[in-house]
Amino acid sequence: MSDQPPLRYRLITGPDDAAFCERVSGLLDEGYRLHGSPSVTFNGTSVIAAQALVWEG
């Protein structure tokens, strides 16, 4: 992590693929917690996912 304090809220979006899951997993490893359920939509080509995370530290 950087010298900056973590953001208290993050909204991660992107294609619903392994890279998206790795991004969310990395934030969980840093101490973020899931906030609510994920959302998904279809943009005509691929499924796009969104997941909110909060820092409770």
Protein Blocks (a to p, Z undefined) as FASTA:
>chain_A
ZZbdcdfbdcdeddddfklmmmmmmmmmnopacedjaddddehjaccdddddddfZZ
